[in-house]
Structures are given as structure tokens and as C-alpha cells.
Amino acid sequence: MKSRWDVCNKRLRGFSPSRFLEIGTKAGRGARMIVADWKIGVDPYPAGDNNGYTAFYKMTSDEFFAQQKGYLNLSVVLIDGLHLADQVERDILNAISHLNPLGTVVVHDCNPPDEGSQIVPRQQVHWNGDGWKTITMLRATRSDLRVYTLDTDEGLGIVEWSRNERLIPLPGELTWDGLVLHRTEWLGLVEP
């Protein structure tokens, strides 16, 4: 199984300098696992040592992006913060506005294994949230982005700049039952 760290590190290769942003650092594992010239961490409630980042911001991702005065030229952005569809959408849209044209946004927890793990508000310990809805919506509405999901590590949504990407039909409502029936198409699910 490929982890989010493996995917991010592979995507960082070839950038000089390589610039990595992690939204939702928790205990700062990304700072230790990621190989990049420049590492930024953003988390309003960090749970440990976040000293391995080049810069660390103890704030929400919305606050972080609002404070940016210029283009960050990010190589890879890992979104693993608040797993709610509307927040995941804001994080992706903010991230791509600072993304290198050849860069990648990686979104963790996009392929929930069961209905309970995607119910909002959170009702169980194992929880992915409903960020899968954002991946599906972007696949249906943004022909300027290539959006798909690697079937590993609870689903790694991949967002990259593209031209004329084929859009999928967007259903009237994004429901769990719909995801069960159309998971491969809605998420653009592929093997890593």
C-alpha cells in the first residue's frame, strides 16, 4: 500500500526547489516523512512537535491563505485537515491558486470504506468525513483540473492542472447509496 507520504514524495521529485504545504499536521509526522526543500505546516490545534517544518502556522487553513500576499509556487499540497466537504473544497481552491503549473494537490480520506465513516457530524472513531463529495463535484464541474482518486491510504484524491478534462455527469444529490453504486466513476478511482 502506498501512503500519502509516498505519493507526496514521488510528486516532489523533479522540483528545485521543492515546496510542500501540509494542511492538518496533527503531530508533525509530515515534517519527518516528507523530503522537500521547503515545508510549511498549518494546523490550528497541533498535537505534537512541529519543529521539522521550515515554517509552521498555528491557525486555520482559511486564515493561512487569507494572510498570503503573493504566489507560493507550491510543488505539492497535502490536505488532511477538517474533513468536511465545504472546507475540503475551500482548501483545494485556495491551494491551486498557489500551485506550480506542474504541481499536485493530494487530499487524504477520499474513499470512505463504510457509511458511518463519512457521516457528518462525526459519529464514530474511524472517520473519513465527506470530502469525497468535493472530489466528485470537481470531477463534474472543472474541466481545467484533472481529478481522480488513488485507491490507497483511505483514498488519496489527486488534483492537478489540466486542459479539457472530461467531465462526469453530476447527480442531483451526492448520497452514500450513490457512491456505493458509482464509486469508480464518481471518485475516478484508480490503483496506485
C-alpha positions as CSV (number, residue, x, y, z in Angstrom):
1,M,0.0,0.0,0.0
2,K,1.3,3.4,-0.9
3,S,0.9,6.0,1.8
4,R,0.2,9.7,1.4
5,W,3.8,10.3,2.3
6,D,5.0,8.0,-0.6
7,V,2.7,9.8,-3.1
8,C,3.8,13.3,-2.0
9,N,7.5,12.4,-2.0
10,K,7.2,10.9,-5.5
11,R,5.4,14.1,-6.7
12,L,8.0,16.3,-5.1
13,R,10.8,14.8,-7.2
14,G,12.0,17.0,-10.0
15,F,11.1,20.3,-8.4
16,S,14.0,22.6,-7.5
17,P,13.4,24.0,-5.0
18,S,10.6,21.7,-3.9
19,R,7.9,23.4,-1.9
20,F,5.5,21.4,0.3
21,L,2.4,22.6,2.2
22,E,0.6,20.3,4.7
23,I,-2.8,21.3,6.0
24,G,-3.7,19.4,9.1
25,T,-0.3,18.4,10.6
26,K,-1.5,16.7,13.8
27,A,1.7,15.6,15.5
28,G,4.0,16.8,12.7
29,R,4.7,13.4,11.1
30,G,4.7,15.0,7.6
31,A,7.7,17.1,8.6
32,R,9.6,13.9,9.3
33,M,8.3,11.9,6.4
34,I,8.5,14.4,3.5
35,V,11.6,15.2,1.6
36,A,11.4,18.8,0.4
37,D,13.5,21.9,0.4
38,W,10.7,24.0,1.9
39,K,8.0,22.6,4.2
40,I,5.1,24.6,5.6
41,G,2.7,23.2,8.2
42,V,-0.7,24.6,9.0
43,D,-2.9,23.4,11.9
44,P,-4.9,25.4,14.5
45,Y,-4.6,22.6,17.1
46,P,-1.3,20.8,16.6
47,A,-0.8,17.7,18.7
48,G,2.9,17.5,19.0
49,D,6.3,18.6,17.8
50,N,6.0,20.5,14.5
51,N,9.6,21.7,14.5
52,G,10.6,19.9,11.3
53,Y,8.7,22.4,9.2
54,T,10.5,25.4,7.6
55,A,7.6,27.4,8.8
56,F,4.7,26.4,11.0
57,Y,1.4,28.3,11.3
58,K,-0.9,27.6,14.3
59,M,-4.1,28.7,12.6
60,T,-6.9,27.5,10.3
61,S,-6.1,27.0,6.6
62,D,-8.6,29.8,5.8
63,E,-6.6,32.2,7.9
64,F,-3.3,31.0,6.4
65,F,-4.4,31.6,2.8
66,A,-6.0,34.9,3.7
67,Q,-2.6,36.1,5.0
68,Q,-0.7,35.2,1.9
69,K,0.5,38.3,0.0
70,G,2.0,36.6,-3.0
71,Y,2.1,33.4,-5.0
72,L,3.7,30.5,-3.1
73,N,4.6,28.3,-6.1
74,L,3.8,25.1,-4.3
75,S,5.0,21.8,-5.6
76,V,2.7,19.6,-3.5
77,V,0.0,20.4,-1.1
78,L,-1.3,17.7,1.3
79,I,-4.8,18.4,2.6
80,D,-5.6,16.3,5.7
81,G,-7.3,18.9,7.9
82,L,-11.0,19.3,8.6
83,H,-12.7,16.6,6.5
84,L,-15.9,18.4,5.7
85,A,-16.8,18.8,2.0
86,D,-17.1,22.6,2.1
87,Q,-13.8,23.0,3.9
88,V,-12.0,20.5,1.6
89,E,-13.4,22.5,-1.4
90,R,-12.0,25.8,0.0
91,D,-8.7,24.2,0.8
92,I,-8.4,22.8,-2.7
93,L,-9.4,26.0,-4.4
94,N,-7.0,28.0,-2.2
95,A,-4.2,25.5,-2.8
96,I,-4.5,25.5,-6.6
97,S,-4.3,29.3,-6.6
98,H,-0.7,28.8,-5.2
99,L,0.2,25.6,-7.1
100,N,3.0,25.4,-9.5
101,P,1.6,24.6,-13.0
102,L,3.1,21.1,-12.7
103,G,2.2,20.7,-9.0
104,T,-0.2,18.4,-7.3
105,V,-2.8,18.6,-4.5
106,V,-3.2,15.4,-2.5
107,V,-6.3,15.0,-0.4
108,H,-6.4,12.3,2.2
109,D,-9.5,10.3,3.2
110,C,-11.5,10.5,-0.1
111,N,-12.7,6.9,-0.2
112,P,-14.6,6.1,2.9
113,P,-15.0,2.3,3.5
114,D,-18.5,2.4,5.1
115,E,-21.4,4.8,5.5
116,G,-20.6,5.6,9.1
117,S,-17.1,6.8,8.4
118,Q,-18.4,9.6,6.2
119,I,-21.4,10.8,8.2
120,V,-21.3,14.4,9.2
121,P,-21.1,15.3,12.0
122,R,-18.6,12.6,13.1
123,Q,-20.3,9.7,15.0
124,Q,-17.5,7.1,15.3
125,V,-13.8,6.8,16.0
126,H,-12.8,5.8,12.5
127,W,-13.8,8.8,10.3
128,N,-13.0,10.0,6.8
129,G,-15.6,12.8,6.6
130,D,-17.4,13.7,3.4
131,G,-14.6,15.2,1.4
132,W,-15.3,12.6,-1.3
133,K,-18.2,14.8,-2.3
134,T,-15.8,17.6,-3.2
135,I,-13.7,15.2,-5.4
136,T,-16.9,14.1,-7.2
137,M,-18.1,17.7,-7.6
138,L,-14.8,18.8,-9.1
139,R,-14.8,15.9,-11.5
140,A,-18.2,17.1,-12.7
141,T,-17.5,20.8,-12.9
142,R,-13.9,21.7,-13.5
143,S,-12.5,20.8,-17.0
144,D,-9.4,22.8,-16.2
145,L,-8.4,20.2,-13.5
146,R,-7.5,16.5,-13.6
147,V,-9.2,15.0,-10.5
148,Y,-9.0,11.3,-9.6
149,T,-8.5,9.1,-6.5
150,L,-5.8,6.6,-5.8
151,D,-7.3,3.6,-4.1
152,T,-4.8,3.5,-1.2
153,D,-4.5,5.0,2.3
154,E,-8.2,5.6,2.7
155,G,-8.4,7.2,-0.8
156,L,-5.9,9.9,-2.0
157,G,-7.6,12.5,-4.1
158,I,-5.3,13.9,-6.7
159,V,-5.9,17.4,-8.2
160,E,-3.7,18.7,-11.0
161,W,-3.9,21.4,-13.6
162,S,-5.1,20.1,-17.0
163,R,-6.8,21.1,-20.2
164,N,-10.1,19.9,-21.4
165,E,-10.5,17.1,-18.8
166,R,-13.6,15.0,-19.5
167,L,-16.4,15.9,-17.0
168,I,-18.6,13.3,-15.4
169,P,-22.4,13.8,-15.1
170,L,-23.2,15.3,-11.7
171,P,-26.2,13.6,-9.9
172,G,-28.8,15.8,-8.3
173,E,-27.6,14.7,-4.8
174,L,-24.4,13.2,-3.6
175,T,-25.5,10.3,-1.3
176,W,-23.8,7.3,0.2
177,D,-26.0,5.0,-1.8
178,G,-25.0,6.8,-5.0
179,L,-21.3,6.5,-4.0
180,V,-21.7,2.7,-3.4
181,L,-23.2,2.3,-6.9
182,H,-20.9,4.8,-8.8
183,R,-17.7,4.8,-6.7
184,T,-15.2,4.2,-9.5
185,E,-16.8,6.9,-11.8
186,W,-17.5,9.5,-9.1
187,L,-14.1,9.3,-7.4
188,G,-12.2,8.4,-10.6
189,L,-10.8,5.5,-8.6
190,V,-7.6,4.0,-9.9
191,E,-4.9,1.7,-8.5
192,P,-1.8,3.5,-7.2
